[in-house]
Amino acid sequence: MNIDMTQFDQTGCHFWLTQGMARTAGVNIGEEIALGRLTIEDFGGMVSRCEKCERSEPCVRWMAEGGKGAPDIPGYCLNHEIIEALRDR
């Protein structure tokens, strides 16, 4: 699968990549915020970290493949520790 990430607005793209990575790991970002386990500012930081990542294409591919059946998200994800901590609460 060849994905042209240049067609997306960077911040919007990474907002959705962060949401998607969390969702693939079984974490609902909106619910985490509503329950007070994640602040809006924390989520903004997650999106900012995602924007700094240079692995958007493999990220999208991994999510499109359903997470390859892995229990954990890829280590290259700059938010993997945060997402896994939210999932494991």
Helices and strands as residue ranges (DSSP letters): G 5-7, H 10-24, H 29-34, H 40-52, H 56-64, G 66-69, H 80-87
